[in-house]
Amino acid sequence: MSSIKIQFEEKSKDVLIWNGQVVMSRTEEKYFEAIFSRLSYLKPSKVMEVGFGLGISAALIQKYFKPAHHDIFEIEEGIYADLKEFSEKQNGVRPFLGDWQSIPNEERYDFIFYDPFDYVHQGQIRPHRPDEKAVRMKQLLKPSGVLSHPHFGDGNVPDVKGFDTVVFERMKVTPIRMADETYCEDVAIVYHLPQNRIRGH
């Protein structure tokens, strides 16, 4: 899948709604700010981000990480147009349109933030299995790199094959509007380290 074009029921600076689901809303901003402000000590120079959405995480990565290189992958064409506009106002941001696994990109990153939306209708088969994604992530990370993603709720954080899981902090935030229109205030800052990683780098 190279790219897709979605007819959103609502697309504004505060919310994206597709097929009755909240793709992203501005209510996530406080949580995302906590993620990137607390992990800013990592000082990653080369960052890969999967999913642009409303641009919340992209702006916060720029603010707190100040990476020299920031590659952002977006599969939806309308959102990609927003990403392209964002990239023109930032230093070091490269926008990519399409499925991040299908784009021939052999970069190696210090930090990957993974937060795509799954535009799959009920009953459709997903194009990639979780294990395939994990293998690709590990290929794209430096041995000393870090993989992070949002975690909503107070339940267990799923492991990622080939990585060690670190729950950095659990917290409560102002209620976040979820895909199914419920609200969540329990979140966690989590990351995954490649197994057999090189330490001290």
GROMACS elastic network, one bead per residue, 0.5 to 0.9 nm:
[ bonds ]
;  ai    aj funct       b0    kb
    1     4     6  0.77852   500
    1    75     6  0.86299   500
    1    98     6  0.71421   500
    1    99     6  0.61668   500
    1   102     6  0.73405   500
    1   127     6  0.80285   500
    2    75     6  0.72819   500
    2    97     6  0.75709   500
    2    99     6  0.56356   500
    2   100     6  0.88846   500
    2   102     6  0.70959   500
    2   103     6  0.80334   500
    3    74     6  0.82033   500
    3    76     6  0.59522   500
    3    77     6  0.67250   500
    3    97     6  0.65412   500
    3    99     6  0.65102   500
    4    75     6  0.61251   500
    4    76     6  0.50008   500
    4    77     6  0.61491   500
    4    78     6  0.89927   500
    4    98     6  0.78035   500
    4   119     6  0.89821   500
    5    75     6  0.83959   500
    5    76     6  0.54530   500
    5    77     6  0.52803   500
    5    78     6  0.67772   500
    6    18     6  0.77495   500
    6    76     6  0.66434   500
    6    77     6  0.76453   500
    6    78     6  0.75122   500
    6   119     6  0.86741   500
    7    10     6  0.86896   500
    7    18     6  0.72181   500
    7    19     6  0.88148   500
    8    11     6  0.60588   500
    8    16     6  0.69384   500
    8    17     6  0.57524   500
    8    19     6  0.75600   500
    9    16     6  0.77819   500
    9    17     6  0.54621   500
    9    18     6  0.55384   500
    9    19     6  0.72193   500
    9    20     6  0.76276   500
   10    15     6  0.69844   500
   10    16     6  0.55773   500
   10    17     6  0.50238   500
   10    18     6  0.72253   500
   11    14     6  0.78982   500
   11    15     6  0.59677   500
   11    17     6  0.65549   500
   11    18     6  0.87855   500
   12    15     6  0.54318   500
   12    16     6  0.65076   500
   12    54     6  0.83619   500
   13    16     6  0.81914   500
   13    25     6  0.85369   500
   13    26     6  0.77955   500
   13    54     6  0.64601   500
   14    24     6  0.81861   500
   14    25     6  0.55454   500
   14    27     6  0.81486   500
   14    54     6  0.72987   500
   15    22     6  0.72938   500
   15    23     6  0.75781   500
   15    24     6  0.57376   500
   15    26     6  0.62646   500
   15    27     6  0.87929   500
   15    53     6  0.89788   500
   15    54     6  0.74173   500
   16    21     6  0.84107   500
   16    22     6  0.59715   500
   16    23     6  0.52468   500
   16    24     6  0.53800   500
   16    25     6  0.64157   500
   16    53     6  0.76784   500
   16    54     6  0.76982   500
   17    20     6  0.62878   500
   17    21     6  0.54483   500
   17    23     6  0.55003   500
   17    24     6  0.74209   500
   17    25     6  0.86701   500
   17   179     6  0.84723   500
   18    21     6  0.52715   500
   18    22     6  0.65891   500
   18    23     6  0.65979   500
   18   119     6  0.84503   500
   19    22     6  0.85130   500
   19   121     6  0.83173   500
   20   179     6  0.82445   500
   20   180     6  0.78557   500
   20   181     6  0.89052   500
   21    24     6  0.88864   500
   21   178     6  0.81989   500
   21   180     6  0.57759   500
   21   181     6  0.73869   500
   22    25     6  0.69372   500
   22   177     6  0.75010   500
   22   178     6  0.62471   500
   22   180     6  0.67500   500
   22   181     6  0.69620   500
   23    53     6  0.75866   500
   23   117     6  0.63150   500
   23   118     6  0.87089   500
   23   119     6  0.89310   500
   23   178     6  0.82215   500
   23   179     6  0.61042   500
   24    27     6  0.83679   500
   24    28     6  0.76597   500
   24    53     6  0.63560   500
   24    54     6  0.68980   500
   24   117     6  0.83794   500
   24   177     6  0.81650   500
   24   178     6  0.78843   500
   24   179     6  0.75972   500
   25    28     6  0.61375   500
   25    29     6  0.81877   500
   25    53     6  0.87080   500
   25    54     6  0.74714   500
   25   176     6  0.79143   500
   25   177     6  0.66386   500
   25   178     6  0.81644   500
   26    29     6  0.56089   500
   26    30     6  0.87077   500
   26    54     6  0.76667   500
   26    56     6  0.77130   500
   26   176     6  0.84063   500
   26   177     6  0.85416   500
   27    30     6  0.71367   500
   27    31     6  0.82809   500
   27   174     6  0.75856   500
   27   175     6  0.69971   500
   27   177     6  0.61926   500
   28    31     6  0.55096   500
   28    32     6  0.62192   500
   28    33     6  0.86723   500
   28    56     6  0.81447   500
   28   174     6  0.86198   500
   28   175     6  0.83718   500
   28   176     6  0.56469   500
   28   177     6  0.76197   500
   29    32     6  0.51301   500
   29    33     6  0.60466   500
   29    34     6  0.86444   500
   29    56     6  0.63436   500
   29    57     6  0.78821   500
   29    60     6  0.89751   500
   29   176     6  0.88602   500
   30    33     6  0.50721   500
   30    34     6  0.63456   500
   30    35     6  0.88615   500
   30   173     6  0.70146   500
   30   174     6  0.74092   500
   31    34     6  0.51239   500
   31    35     6  0.64712   500
   31   150     6  0.87038   500
   31   171     6  0.89929   500
   31   172     6  0.87114   500
   31   173     6  0.63583   500
   31   174     6  0.81762   500
   31   176     6  0.85217   500
   31   187     6  0.75879   500
   31   188     6  0.87103   500
   31   189     6  0.87039   500
   32    35     6  0.50046   500
   32    36     6  0.64027   500
   32    37     6  0.84667   500
   32    56     6  0.75369   500
   32    57     6  0.63003   500
   32    60     6  0.75317   500
   32   150     6  0.79679   500
   32   189     6  0.89938   500
   33    36     6  0.54470   500
   33    37     6  0.58692   500
   33    38     6  0.82951   500
   33    56     6  0.86858   500
   33    57     6  0.78451   500
   33    60     6  0.63920   500
   33    61     6  0.89051   500
   33    64     6  0.87425   500
   34    37     6  0.53268   500
   34    38     6  0.59111   500
   34    39     6  0.83550   500
   34   189     6  0.79119   500
   35    38     6  0.55418   500
   35    39     6  0.61304   500
   35    40     6  0.84736   500
   35   150     6  0.84071   500
   35   188     6  0.85247   500
   35   189     6  0.57625   500
   35   190     6  0.83843   500
   36    39     6  0.50821   500
   36    40     6  0.57087   500
   36    57     6  0.81664   500
   36    60     6  0.65206   500
   36    61     6  0.63593   500
   36    63     6  0.86564   500
   36    64     6  0.61277   500
   36    65     6  0.72997   500
   37    40     6  0.52354   500
   37    41     6  0.82492   500
   37    60     6  0.81582   500
   37    61     6  0.87670   500
   37    63     6  0.87622   500
   37    64     6  0.58180   500
   37    65     6  0.82086   500
   38    41     6  0.71391   500
   38    64     6  0.89578   500
   38   189     6  0.86059   500
   39    42     6  0.58624   500
   39    43     6  0.81019   500
   39    64     6  0.84873   500
   39    65     6  0.83246   500
   39   189     6  0.88206   500
   40    43     6  0.56590   500
   40    44     6  0.80730   500
   40    61     6  0.86369   500
   40    64     6  0.56740   500
   40    65     6  0.54316   500
   40    66     6  0.89638   500
   41    44     6  0.85551   500
   41    65     6  0.82327   500
   42    65     6  0.79943   500
   42   110     6  0.88837   500
   42   111     6  0.86896   500
   42   146     6  0.88992   500
   43    64     6  0.85838   500
   43    65     6  0.56944   500
   43    66     6  0.77787   500
   43    67     6  0.74625   500
   43   110     6  0.87903   500
   44    47     6  0.65561   500
   44    65     6  0.65001   500
   44    66     6  0.81404   500
   44    67     6  0.60871   500
   44    68     6  0.84430   500
   44   109     6  0.82630   500
   44   110     6  0.53206   500
   44   111     6  0.60590   500
   44   145     6  0.84802   500
   45    65     6  0.78859   500
   45    66     6  0.76655   500
   45    68     6  0.51907   500
   45    69     6  0.63108   500
   45    70     6  0.82713   500
   45   109     6  0.80908   500
   45   110     6  0.65338   500
   45   111     6  0.82230   500
   46    67     6  0.58739   500
   46    68     6  0.61918   500
   46    70     6  0.60275   500
   46    71     6  0.80555   500
   46   108     6  0.78106   500
   46   109     6  0.51137   500
   46   110     6  0.53205   500
   46   111     6  0.66637   500
   46   112     6  0.88066   500
   47    61     6  0.85603   500
   47    65     6  0.88848   500
   47    67     6  0.66517   500
   47    68     6  0.83408   500
   47    69     6  0.61480   500
   47    71     6  0.62444   500
   47    72     6  0.83965   500
   47   108     6  0.89589   500
   47   109     6  0.56336   500
   47   110     6  0.60362   500
   47   112     6  0.58079   500
   47   113     6  0.77585   500
   48    69     6  0.83609   500
   48    70     6  0.58712   500
   48    72     6  0.59171   500
   48    73     6  0.78634   500
   48   108     6  0.89707   500
   48   109     6  0.64455   500
   48   110     6  0.82342   500
   48   111     6  0.63763   500
   48   113     6  0.63634   500
   48   114     6  0.83105   500
   48   140     6  0.88372   500
   49    52     6  0.75778   500
   49    57     6  0.85394   500
   49    58     6  0.75959   500
   49    70     6  0.74467   500
   49    71     6  0.61855   500
   49    73     6  0.62510   500
   49    74     6  0.88289   500
   49   111     6  0.84447   500
   49   112     6  0.57353   500
   49   114     6  0.60073   500
   49   115     6  0.76384   500
   49   116     6  0.89713   500
   50    71     6  0.85671   500
   50    72     6  0.59488   500
   50    74     6  0.65411   500
   50    75     6  0.89893   500
   50    99     6  0.89368   500
   50   100     6  0.69384   500
   50   112     6  0.77818   500
   50   113     6  0.63352   500
   50   115     6  0.57182   500
   50   116     6  0.56824   500
   51    55     6  0.87008   500
   51    72     6  0.70485   500
   51    73     6  0.57726   500
   51    75     6  0.74361   500
   51   113     6  0.87071   500
   51   114     6  0.70487   500
   51   115     6  0.54252   500
   51   117     6  0.70067   500
   52    55     6  0.51994   500
   52    56     6  0.78013   500
   52    57     6  0.75548   500
   52    58     6  0.68966   500
   52    72     6  0.69057   500
   52    73     6  0.70106   500
   52    74     6  0.57862   500
   52    75     6  0.89103   500
   52    79     6  0.71118   500
   52    80     6  0.76110   500
   52    82     6  0.85581   500
   52    83     6  0.66379   500
   52   115     6  0.80544   500
   52   116     6  0.75605   500
   53    56     6  0.75213   500
   53    57     6  0.86628   500
   53    74     6  0.80336   500
   53    79     6  0.64372   500
   53    80     6  0.87394   500
   53    82     6  0.87776   500
   53    83     6  0.85005   500
   53   115     6  0.88258   500
   53   116     6  0.79758   500
   53   117     6  0.82638   500
   54    57     6  0.82234   500
   54    58     6  0.87523   500
   54    79     6  0.78613   500
   54    82     6  0.82468   500
   54    83     6  0.87731   500
   55    58     6  0.51333   500
   55    59     6  0.61279   500
   55    60     6  0.86398   500
   55    82     6  0.81480   500
   55    83     6  0.72441   500
   55    86     6  0.79239   500
   56    59     6  0.54474   500
   56    60     6  0.63691   500
   56    61     6  0.87067   500
   57    60     6  0.50381   500
   57    61     6  0.59608   500
   57    62     6  0.85135   500
   57   113     6  0.86166   500
   58    61     6  0.51644   500
   58    62     6  0.63125   500
   58    63     6  0.86909   500
   58    70     6  0.86237   500
   58    72     6  0.79691   500
   58    86     6  0.88262   500
   59    62     6  0.51429   500
   59    63     6  0.62124   500
   59    64     6  0.87844   500
   59    86     6  0.87036   500
   60    64     6  0.59557   500
   60    65     6  0.78071   500
   61    64     6  0.54425   500
   61    65     6  0.51770   500
   61    66     6  0.66902   500
   61    67     6  0.77120   500
   61    70     6  0.85339   500
   62    65     6  0.57226   500
   62    67     6  0.67004   500
   62    70     6  0.82145   500
   62    90     6  0.80600   500
   62    91     6  0.88222   500
   62    93     6  0.89536   500
   63    66     6  0.58926   500
   64    67     6  0.87280   500
   66    69     6  0.87147   500
   66    70     6  0.88915   500
   67    70     6  0.62282   500
   67    91     6  0.89054   500
   67    92     6  0.74314   500
   67    93     6  0.89289   500
   68    91     6  0.76939   500
   68    92     6  0.56200   500
   68    93     6  0.84422   500
   69    91     6  0.81148   500
   69    93     6  0.61888   500
   69    94     6  0.77363   500
   70    91     6  0.85973   500
   70    92     6  0.57625   500
   70    94     6  0.62458   500
   70    95     6  0.86228   500
   71    92     6  0.80785   500
   71    93     6  0.57337   500
   71    95     6  0.60916   500
   71    96     6  0.73349   500
   72    83     6  0.80152   500
   72    93     6  0.72731   500
   72    94     6  0.62581   500
   72    95     6  0.51108   500
   72    96     6  0.60245   500
   72    97     6  0.86432   500
   72   100     6  0.89835   500
   73    80     6  0.83056   500
   73    83     6  0.88917   500
   73    94     6  0.86741   500
   73    95     6  0.62282   500
   73    97     6  0.59815   500
   73    98     6  0.67314   500
   73    99     6  0.73049   500
   73   100     6  0.58918   500
   73   116     6  0.89489   500
   74    77     6  0.77264   500
   74    79     6  0.71303   500
   74    80     6  0.57170   500
   74    83     6  0.78407   500
   74    95     6  0.77758   500
   74    96     6  0.63202   500
   74    97     6  0.52525   500
   74    98     6  0.58665   500
   74    99     6  0.71365   500
   74   100     6  0.76537   500
   74   116     6  0.79002   500
   75    79     6  0.80565   500
   75    80     6  0.71585   500
   75    96     6  0.83124   500
   75    97     6  0.55510   500
   75    99     6  0.54708   500
   75   100     6  0.78451   500
   75   116     6  0.86224   500
   76    79     6  0.55518   500
   76    80     6  0.60064   500
   76    81     6  0.88376   500
   76    97     6  0.75032   500
   76    98     6  0.73658   500
   77    81     6  0.63583   500
   77    82     6  0.89315   500
   77    97     6  0.72276   500
   77    98     6  0.84262   500
   78    81     6  0.52389   500
   78    82     6  0.68711   500
   78    83     6  0.89163   500
   79    82     6  0.50661   500
   79    83     6  0.62782   500
   79    84     6  0.86888   500
   80    84     6  0.60373   500
   80    85     6  0.85490   500
   80    95     6  0.77007   500
   80    96     6  0.78341   500
   80    97     6  0.63328   500
   80    98     6  0.89638   500
   81    84     6  0.51001   500
   81    85     6  0.63694   500
   81    86     6  0.86959   500
   82    85     6  0.51573   500
   82    86     6  0.62235   500
   82    87     6  0.86818   500
   83    87     6  0.60784   500
   83    88     6  0.87174   500
   83    95     6  0.64850   500
   83    96     6  0.87605   500
   84    87     6  0.50866   500
   84    88     6  0.64433   500
   84    94     6  0.82930   500
   84    95     6  0.59641   500
   84    96     6  0.85690   500
   85    88     6  0.53692   500
   85    89     6  0.70301   500
   86    89     6  0.55278   500
   86    90     6  0.67377   500
   86    93     6  0.84246   500
   86    95     6  0.88852   500
   87    90     6  0.52483   500
   87    91     6  0.75501   500
   87    92     6  0.80631   500
   87    93     6  0.52129   500
   87    94     6  0.64052   500
   87    95     6  0.65365   500
   88    91     6  0.78864   500
   88    93     6  0.78777   500
   88    94     6  0.89276   500
   89    93     6  0.87693   500
   90    93     6  0.60510   500
   91    94     6  0.89397   500
   96    99     6  0.88514   500
   96   100     6  0.81259   500
   96   103     6  0.83688   500
   97   100     6  0.82408   500
   97   103     6  0.86260   500
   98   101     6  0.85858   500
   98   102     6  0.74210   500
   98   103     6  0.69684   500
   99   102     6  0.53670   500
   99   103     6  0.64973   500
  100   103     6  0.55171   500
  100   104     6  0.85387   500
  100   105     6  0.85299   500
  101   104     6  0.78621   500
  101   105     6  0.87125   500
  101   128     6  0.87317   500
  101   133     6  0.75311   500
  101   136     6  0.70365   500
  101   137     6  0.87998   500
  102   105     6  0.86325   500
  105   108     6  0.89094   500
  105   140     6  0.83419   500
  106   139     6  0.83154   500
  106   140     6  0.67935   500
  107   140     6  0.62393   500
  107   141     6  0.82099   500
  108   139     6  0.76264   500
  108   141     6  0.50951   500
  108   142     6  0.53227   500
  108   143     6  0.89984   500
  108   145     6  0.87673   500
  109   112     6  0.67936   500
  109   140     6  0.61291   500
  109   142     6  0.55352   500
  109   145     6  0.66162   500
  109   146     6  0.84881   500
  110   141     6  0.62253   500
  110   142     6  0.58275   500
  110   143     6  0.85277   500
  110   144     6  0.70398   500
  110   146     6  0.62845   500
  110   147     6  0.86006   500
  111   141     6  0.70823   500
  111   142     6  0.83927   500
  111   145     6  0.55540   500
  111   147     6  0.58434   500
  111   148     6  0.76319   500
  112   137     6  0.80380   500
  112   140     6  0.85504   500
  112   141     6  0.73640   500
  112   145     6  0.79797   500
  112   146     6  0.63785   500
  112   148     6  0.61763   500
  112   149     6  0.83368   500
  113   146     6  0.86297   500
  113   147     6  0.61406   500
  113   149     6  0.55618   500
  113   150     6  0.85871   500
  114   147     6  0.74734   500
  114   148     6  0.62888   500
  114   150     6  0.78620   500
  115   148     6  0.87986   500
  115   149     6  0.59597   500
  115   150     6  0.68885   500
  117   120     6  0.89281   500
  118   121     6  0.88556   500
  118   126     6  0.85093   500
  120   123     6  0.82098   500
  120   124     6  0.61577   500
  120   125     6  0.77038   500
  120   126     6  0.69244   500
  121   124     6  0.55907   500
  121   125     6  0.86987   500
  122   125     6  0.86434   500
  125   128     6  0.88051   500
  126   129     6  0.71914   500
  128   131     6  0.83357   500
  128   132     6  0.63736   500
  128   133     6  0.68088   500
  129   132     6  0.53334   500
  129   133     6  0.65064   500
  129   134     6  0.88811   500
  130   133     6  0.50983   500
  130   134     6  0.62512   500
  130   135     6  0.87757   500
  130   160     6  0.82206   500
  130   161     6  0.84884   500
  131   134     6  0.50553   500
  131   135     6  0.62909   500
  131   136     6  0.86964   500
  131   160     6  0.78768   500
  131   161     6  0.64210   500
  131   162     6  0.89960   500
  132   135     6  0.52195   500
  132   136     6  0.62981   500
  132   137     6  0.86423   500
  133   136     6  0.51344   500
  133   137     6  0.60851   500
  133   138     6  0.86456   500
  134   137     6  0.50289   500
  134   138     6  0.62284   500
  134   139     6  0.86730   500
  134   160     6  0.63901   500
  134   161     6  0.60679   500
  134   162     6  0.71418   500
  134   163     6  0.83313   500
  135   138     6  0.52217   500
  135   139     6  0.63573   500
  135   140     6  0.88678   500
  135   161     6  0.77520   500
  135   162     6  0.74736   500
  136   139     6  0.50273   500
  136   140     6  0.63506   500
  136   141     6  0.87935   500
  137   140     6  0.51662   500
  137   141     6  0.62538   500
  137   147     6  0.79163   500
  138   141     6  0.52044   500
  138   142     6  0.78328   500
  138   143     6  0.81116   500
  138   145     6  0.88998   500
  138   147     6  0.87322   500
  138   162     6  0.76370   500
  138   163     6  0.82333   500
  138   194     6  0.66380   500
  139   142     6  0.78200   500
  139   143     6  0.89983   500
  141   144     6  0.77029   500
  141   145     6  0.54159   500
  141   146     6  0.72960   500
  141   147     6  0.78945   500
  141   194     6  0.81282   500
  142   146     6  0.82659   500
  142   194     6  0.86850   500
  142   197     6  0.85473   500
  142   198     6  0.89079   500
  143   146     6  0.87150   500
  143   193     6  0.85435   500
  143   194     6  0.65030   500
  143   195     6  0.84785   500
  143   196     6  0.77165   500
  143   198     6  0.55834   500
  143   199     6  0.85425   500
  144   193     6  0.76300   500
  144   194     6  0.74043   500
  144   197     6  0.54755   500
  144   198     6  0.52266   500
  144   199     6  0.64535   500
  144   200     6  0.80737   500
  144   201     6  0.61800   500
  145   192     6  0.88939   500
  145   193     6  0.67633   500
  145   194     6  0.71911   500
  145   197     6  0.79993   500
  145   198     6  0.88973   500
  146   191     6  0.65412   500
  146   192     6  0.59365   500
  146   193     6  0.53398   500
  146   194     6  0.73641   500
  147   163     6  0.87938   500
  147   190     6  0.87575   500
  147   191     6  0.54918   500
  147   192     6  0.50444   500
  147   193     6  0.65334   500
  147   194     6  0.81978   500
  148   189     6  0.81827   500
  148   190     6  0.60986   500
  148   192     6  0.62484   500
  149   189     6  0.80357   500
  149   190     6  0.67945   500
  149   191     6  0.68697   500
  149   192     6  0.89523   500
  150   187     6  0.79003   500
  150   188     6  0.72990   500
  150   189     6  0.69712   500
  150   190     6  0.72690   500
  151   154     6  0.85383   500
  151   155     6  0.89808   500
  151   157     6  0.71029   500
  151   186     6  0.88613   500
  151   187     6  0.57642   500
  151   188     6  0.54612   500
  151   189     6  0.69501   500
  151   190     6  0.71026   500
  152   155     6  0.82351   500
  152   176     6  0.89696   500
  152   178     6  0.89953   500
  152   184     6  0.69506   500
  152   185     6  0.79224   500
  152   186     6  0.62958   500
  152   188     6  0.67052   500
  153   156     6  0.86134   500
  153   184     6  0.65972   500
  153   185     6  0.73114   500
  153   187     6  0.52497   500
  153   188     6  0.76203   500
  154   157     6  0.86107   500
  154   170     6  0.77589   500
  154   171     6  0.88864   500
  154   186     6  0.56046   500
  154   187     6  0.64048   500
  154   188     6  0.75493   500
  156   159     6  0.89952   500
  157   165     6  0.79113   500
  157   166     6  0.88754   500
  157   167     6  0.76265   500
  157   188     6  0.85837   500
  157   190     6  0.78660   500
  158   165     6  0.81823   500
  159   162     6  0.88072   500
  159   163     6  0.73330   500
  159   164     6  0.72858   500
  159   165     6  0.60631   500
  159   192     6  0.81828   500
  160   163     6  0.55230   500
  160   164     6  0.74241   500
  160   165     6  0.74154   500
  160   192     6  0.74048   500
  161   164     6  0.82665   500
  162   193     6  0.85701   500
  162   194     6  0.61873   500
  162   195     6  0.56771   500
  162   196     6  0.88835   500
  163   192     6  0.56324   500
  163   193     6  0.52008   500
  163   196     6  0.87344   500
  164   191     6  0.84440   500
  164   192     6  0.53373   500
  164   193     6  0.51112   500
  164   194     6  0.63560   500
  164   195     6  0.60309   500
  165   190     6  0.73782   500
  165   191     6  0.60828   500
  165   193     6  0.65852   500
  166   169     6  0.89555   500
  166   189     6  0.86862   500
  166   190     6  0.57157   500
  166   191     6  0.53627   500
  166   192     6  0.59333   500
  166   193     6  0.77631   500
  167   170     6  0.74200   500
  167   188     6  0.69783   500
  167   189     6  0.62642   500
  167   191     6  0.67077   500
  167   192     6  0.87370   500
  168   188     6  0.74039   500
  168   189     6  0.53999   500
  168   190     6  0.53860   500
  168   191     6  0.72987   500
  169   187     6  0.86384   500
  169   188     6  0.56168   500
  169   189     6  0.51917   500
  169   190     6  0.71453   500
  170   186     6  0.74553   500
  170   187     6  0.59294   500
  170   189     6  0.63595   500
  170   190     6  0.86393   500
  171   185     6  0.81367   500
  171   186     6  0.60238   500
  171   187     6  0.56170   500
  171   188     6  0.60494   500
  171   189     6  0.82152   500
  172   175     6  0.84543   500
  172   184     6  0.88605   500
  172   185     6  0.51859   500
  172   187     6  0.61625   500
  172   188     6  0.84367   500
  173   176     6  0.77810   500
  173   184     6  0.83540   500
  173   186     6  0.66453   500
  173   187     6  0.72703   500
  174   184     6  0.82554   500
  174   185     6  0.58363   500
  175   183     6  0.55911   500
  175   184     6  0.52179   500
  175   186     6  0.83236   500
  176   182     6  0.82927   500
  176   183     6  0.52394   500
  176   184     6  0.50700   500
  176   185     6  0.61288   500
  177   180     6  0.82180   500
  177   181     6  0.59553   500
  177   182     6  0.61513   500
  177   184     6  0.67595   500
  178   181     6  0.52086   500
  178   182     6  0.54268   500
  178   183     6  0.56711   500
  178   184     6  0.69014   500
  179   182     6  0.73900   500
  180   183     6  0.86597   500
  184   187     6  0.77644   500
  192   195     6  0.89649   500
  193   196     6  0.88012   500
  193   197     6  0.70843   500
  194   197     6  0.53310   500
  194   198     6  0.88684   500
  195   198     6  0.89890   500
  196   199     6  0.88794   500
  198   201     6  0.67633   500
